[in-house]
């Protein structure tokens, strides 16, 4: 059975260049045989966090929250595509993730960061490592960091120029690392219940 991977993207900005990286990852993982779905925080449209999913009585959560909880619980792995806002994480993506906790447990997560400039969103990626670990995920060591996103990926998510060539070289290791940890976690969950 194909690995079920959710790719999360969190920008709410009008001219969202990072969606190109999210689409590139969805396409690349799909070509490798995974069952991949893009979860766009803006499209999901959760309100600012008031109550976590687990704080609702069964059947009482808003429909968008209930649907996303089911997708997260059914996934084998996650990819978080993040830009950098003031040296830190995007509020839209952070708000979406904070609606859940136990739903994330015992699965691997990968981080892909980007920016319009040369820093490639790496400060955001560093912040996400701690956040995702605290939320019960194993963060893989390989990451994607894309600077000058507008010069690296065309609007249709096709790589272009030297940045695109670099991304094409980075992606196989990123995908292989995620696939290895995804299989490891699936195998262990099939053998034994998680300890908590």
Beta strands, then each sheet from edge to edge (+ up, - down):
strand 1: 4-9
strand 2: 35-40
strand 3: 77-82
strand 4: 108-114
strand 5: 138-139
strand 6: 144-146
sheet 1: 2+ 1+ 3+ 4+ 5+
sheet 2: 2+ 1+ 3+ 4+ 6+
end
